[in-house]
Protein backbone atom coordinates (compact mmCIF):
# COMPACT_ATOMS: atom_id res chain seq x y z
CA UNK A 1 0.00 0.00 0.00
CA UNK A 2 1.21 3.46 -0.74
CA UNK A 3 1.43 6.22 1.84
CA UNK A 4 -1.61 7.94 0.29
CA UNK A 5 -3.72 4.77 0.68
CA UNK A 6 -2.65 4.38 4.31
CA UNK A 7 -3.45 8.03 5.02
CA UNK A 8 -6.86 7.72 3.35
CA UNK A 9 -7.63 4.59 5.43
CA UNK A 10 -6.67 6.46 8.61
CA UNK A 11 -8.91 9.43 7.73
CA UNK A 12 -11.86 7.09 7.02
CA UNK A 13 -11.33 5.18 10.28
CA UNK A 14 -11.29 8.41 12.28
CA UNK A 15 -14.37 9.79 10.46
CA UNK A 16 -16.40 6.62 10.99
CA UNK A 17 -15.24 6.38 14.60
CA UNK A 18 -16.45 9.91 15.29
CA UNK A 19 -19.86 9.21 13.75
CA UNK A 20 -20.56 5.98 15.65
CA UNK A 21 -18.74 6.55 18.94
CA UNK A 22 -20.73 6.72 22.16
CA UNK A 23 -17.97 8.54 24.05
CA UNK A 24 -14.49 9.99 23.54
CA UNK A 25 -11.32 9.88 25.64
CA UNK A 26 -7.98 11.64 25.33
CA UNK A 27 -4.88 9.82 26.51
CA UNK A 28 -1.41 10.99 27.48
CA UNK A 29 1.32 8.47 28.30
CA UNK A 30 5.03 8.70 29.07
CA UNK A 31 7.62 5.96 28.88
CA UNK A 32 10.36 6.49 31.48
CA UNK A 33 12.16 3.39 30.19
CA UNK A 34 12.12 1.69 26.79
CA UNK A 35 14.13 -1.13 25.31
CA UNK A 36 14.71 -1.83 21.62
CA UNK A 37 16.32 -4.84 19.96
CA UNK A 38 17.39 -4.69 16.30
CA UNK A 39 18.12 -7.95 14.50
CA UNK A 40 19.82 -7.40 11.18
CA UNK A 41 21.14 -9.72 8.49
CA UNK A 42 24.67 -9.71 9.92
CA UNK A 43 24.40 -8.27 13.46
CA UNK A 44 22.10 -7.63 16.40
CA UNK A 45 21.93 -4.58 18.66
CA UNK A 46 20.27 -3.95 22.05
CA UNK A 47 19.57 -0.39 23.19
CA UNK A 48 21.25 0.84 26.35
CA UNK A 49 18.38 3.16 27.29
CA UNK A 50 15.21 4.61 25.81
CA UNK A 51 12.30 6.90 26.67
CA UNK A 52 9.27 8.33 24.95
CA UNK A 53 5.76 9.70 25.09
CA UNK A 54 2.40 9.11 23.41
CA UNK A 55 -0.85 10.99 22.98
CA UNK A 56 -4.08 10.03 21.31
CA UNK A 57 -7.85 9.92 21.04
CA UNK A 58 -10.04 6.94 21.87
CA UNK A 59 -13.54 6.49 20.40
CA UNK A 60 -15.65 4.13 22.56
CA UNK A 61 -18.48 2.22 20.85
CA UNK A 62 -19.81 0.52 23.96
CA UNK A 63 -18.41 -0.41 27.36
CA UNK A 64 -15.88 -2.81 25.82
CA UNK A 65 -14.81 -1.99 22.24
CA UNK A 66 -13.04 1.11 20.97
CA UNK A 67 -10.93 2.54 18.16
CA UNK A 68 -8.32 5.21 18.42
CA UNK A 69 -5.56 7.19 16.85
CA UNK A 70 -2.16 7.72 18.51
CA UNK A 71 1.02 9.64 17.89
CA UNK A 72 4.07 8.23 19.68
CA UNK A 73 7.72 9.25 19.91
CA UNK A 74 10.57 7.04 21.18
CA UNK A 75 14.26 7.85 21.61
CA UNK A 76 16.84 5.05 22.01
CA UNK A 77 20.54 5.17 22.88
CA UNK A 78 22.95 2.52 21.59
CA UNK A 79 26.59 2.01 22.60
CA UNK A 80 27.41 1.31 18.93
CA UNK A 81 26.24 4.75 17.72
CA UNK A 82 27.04 8.33 18.69
CA UNK A 83 23.58 9.36 17.41
CA UNK A 84 20.31 8.50 19.14
CA UNK A 85 17.79 6.37 17.27
CA UNK A 86 14.47 8.26 16.99
CA UNK A 87 11.17 6.59 16.15
CA UNK A 88 8.01 8.59 15.39
CA UNK A 89 4.79 6.60 15.11
CA UNK A 90 2.77 8.79 12.76
CA UNK A 91 -1.02 8.67 13.18
CA UNK A 92 -1.21 5.05 14.29
CA UNK A 93 -4.84 3.80 14.24
CA UNK A 94 -5.75 0.98 16.62
CA UNK A 95 -8.62 -1.17 17.83
CA UNK A 96 -9.04 -1.82 21.52
CA UNK A 97 -10.86 -3.68 24.20
CA UNK A 98 -11.43 -2.48 27.77
CA UNK A 99 -12.71 -4.79 30.48
CA UNK A 100 -14.19 -3.14 33.58
CA UNK A 101 -13.23 -5.02 36.76
CA UNK A 102 -15.15 -2.81 39.21
CA UNK A 103 -16.03 0.89 39.57
CA UNK A 104 -12.31 1.83 39.87
CA UNK A 105 -10.24 -0.72 37.85
CA UNK A 106 -10.12 -1.50 34.12
CA UNK A 107 -7.90 -3.65 31.90
CA UNK A 108 -7.07 -2.48 28.36
CA UNK A 109 -5.67 -4.15 25.24
CA UNK A 110 -4.96 -2.13 22.08
CA UNK A 111 -3.60 -3.36 18.73
CA UNK A 112 -2.32 -0.71 16.32
CA UNK A 113 -0.78 -0.64 12.85
CA UNK A 114 0.80 2.46 11.38
CA UNK A 115 3.70 4.20 9.75
CA UNK A 116 6.92 4.41 11.75
CA UNK A 117 9.38 7.17 10.85
CA UNK A 118 12.86 5.92 11.79
CA UNK A 119 15.73 8.40 12.14
CA UNK A 120 19.42 7.80 12.93
CA UNK A 121 21.81 10.63 12.17
CA UNK A 122 21.14 11.73 8.56
CA UNK A 123 19.20 8.56 7.72
CA UNK A 124 15.39 8.84 7.71
CA UNK A 125 13.03 6.13 6.42
CA UNK A 126 9.37 5.09 6.82
CA UNK A 127 8.13 1.57 7.50
CA UNK A 128 4.88 -0.09 8.57
CA UNK A 129 4.89 -1.36 12.15
CA UNK A 130 2.60 -3.06 14.65
CA UNK A 131 2.11 -2.21 18.34
CA UNK A 132 0.34 -4.06 21.16
CA UNK A 133 -0.50 -2.25 24.42
CA UNK A 134 -1.51 -4.13 27.57
CA UNK A 135 -2.42 -2.03 30.59
CA UNK A 136 -4.60 -1.24 33.57
CA UNK A 137 -6.42 1.89 34.64
CA UNK A 138 -7.50 3.24 38.02
CA UNK A 139 -10.28 5.86 38.10
CA UNK A 140 -9.51 8.77 40.41
CA UNK A 141 -12.69 10.57 39.35
CA UNK A 142 -15.54 10.17 36.88
CA UNK A 143 -13.51 11.94 34.20
CA UNK A 144 -9.87 10.94 34.94
CA UNK A 145 -8.11 7.57 35.16
CA UNK A 146 -4.44 6.86 35.82
CA UNK A 147 -2.99 4.19 33.52
CA UNK A 148 0.03 1.89 33.58
CA UNK A 149 1.07 -0.81 31.14
CA UNK A 150 3.50 -2.03 28.53
CA UNK A 151 3.65 -1.30 24.81
CA UNK A 152 5.28 -3.88 22.55
CA UNK A 153 6.32 -2.97 19.00
CA UNK A 154 7.42 -4.84 15.90
CA UNK A 155 8.70 -3.23 12.69
CA UNK A 156 10.21 -4.90 9.65
CA UNK A 157 12.72 -2.77 7.78
CA UNK A 158 14.69 -3.38 4.60
CA UNK A 159 17.44 -5.51 6.15
CA UNK A 160 16.37 -5.81 9.78
CA UNK A 161 13.56 -6.33 12.26
CA UNK A 162 13.02 -4.12 15.34
CA UNK A 163 11.38 -5.24 18.58
CA UNK A 164 10.57 -2.71 21.31
CA UNK A 165 9.12 -2.82 24.81
CA UNK A 166 8.06 0.37 26.60
CA UNK A 167 6.90 0.81 30.20
CA UNK A 168 3.99 3.29 29.91
CA UNK A 169 2.53 5.55 32.63
CA UNK A 170 -0.23 8.02 31.89
CA UNK A 171 -3.75 9.31 32.21
CA UNK A 172 -7.04 8.98 30.33
CA UNK A 173 -9.53 11.86 30.26
CA UNK A 174 -13.22 11.55 29.35
CA UNK A 175 -14.19 14.34 26.94
N, C-alpha and C positions, 0 to 999 in steps of 0.2 A: 504494500500500500504506500502511496506517496504521502508526503507531509500534508498536502491539501486535503486528501481523503480522510486522514486521521483528524485533522482540525475540523472538518465538516462533521464527522461522527461525534466529536466532543461537543460541538455547538448544538447538535440535535439532541444528544443525551441531556444536556443542561436544560434546553428548552422544554423537552417533554417532562423532565423531573420537576421543573417549576410549575407546570400546568397541573400535574397529578399529585403533587406532594401535599400531605396533610399538615406538616410542620417543617420548619427549617432550623438548623443549628449552624453556628460558626464554631470552628475549632482552631486552637492554637496549641502547638506542641513544640517542645525543645528536646534535643538529644544531647545530654551532657557527655555521653560516650558512645562512639560508633566504631565498628570494626569492619574492615573490608578485606576480602581475599581475592586476588586476581590470579587466575590460572591461565597461562599462555601456552603457546605451542612448545616453547623451549624452556620456560622458567615460571616460577610461581612467586608471588609477593604477598606479604601480610602487612597491613597498615600498623603503624606504631600507635597512632591515636587518631580519633576523629570526633567531630561534633556536627550539629546541624539544627535546623528548625523547619517547621512545617505549618502551613495554614490552609484552611479550606472551608467549604460549605457542604453541609449534609442535608439532603432532601429526604424526609421520612414519609413513607407511604402508609405505614400502619405502625403498630407497636414493635414490630420485629424488623422489617425490611427497609432498606434505604439505598440511596445512590448519592454520590458526592463527587466533588472535584477538588483536588489538592494541588498545591505548589510546595515543593520541598527542596531544600538546599542542604548538601552535605559537604564537608571539608575533611580530607584525610591526609595524614602525614606519613610518609614512607622514609625509612632510613636510606633507601637506594636512590632517592631523588631530592634535590635541593628545593624543587617546587612542590607546592601542595597540590593534591588531586581534588578538583572541584567537580561536584555532580549537581546539576540542576534538573529536577523532575518538573517538566513543563506541563502544566494543565493535565494532571493525571486523573482521569475518571476512574471511579471504583464502584463496586456494589458491596453492600454490607448487611450484616445481620447483628442485631442487638437483642440480647436476652436479659430481661429484667429478673433479678433474683428476689429483691424485696423493694420497699419504697426508697431505699438509699443506694443499693448496689446494682450495677449492670455489667454484663460481659459483652465485648464487641469483637467482631471479626470483619475485616475489610480486605477485599482483593482488588487491586488496581493494575491497570496496564496503561503505559504512556510513554512519551518521548523523554529520554534522558540525554541531556546535554553534558558531555564529558570534556573537562578541560584540564590540561597538564602543560604548564609553560605556554608555548605558542600553539600547541596542538588543541583543536576544538572539533569535536565530532558529535553527531546525534545518532542514537540507537533506540530501539524499542526495548523496554524493560518491564518487569512484573514485580509488584510488591504485595506482601501479605502482612497485615497488622493484626496482632492479637493483644487485647487489652481489657482493662477493667475501669469502671467509673464509679465515683462516690459523689452523690448529690449533696451539696452543702446548702442549696436552696432550691426552689422550684425552677429557677432559671439558669443555675450554674452547677456544673459537675467537674470535679477534679478527675483527671485520667492518668493512667500509667499503663505501659505495655511495651511491646517489642515490635519493631518493624523489620521484616526480612525482605531483602531485595535480590533479584537475579537479572542480569543483563548480559546478553551475548553480543560481543563486538566482533570486528573483523577477524582477529587472530587470538581472541581470548574470551574468557567468561568471568564476570565479576559476581561475587556473592557479598552481601552486606547484612549486618545485624546492628540495629540501632535501639538503644534504650530510650524510650519516649516518655516524657512527663508533660502534662498540659492541662487544658481546661476546655470544656464544651459549654457554649452559651446558647440558650433557646432564644430565637429571634421572634 
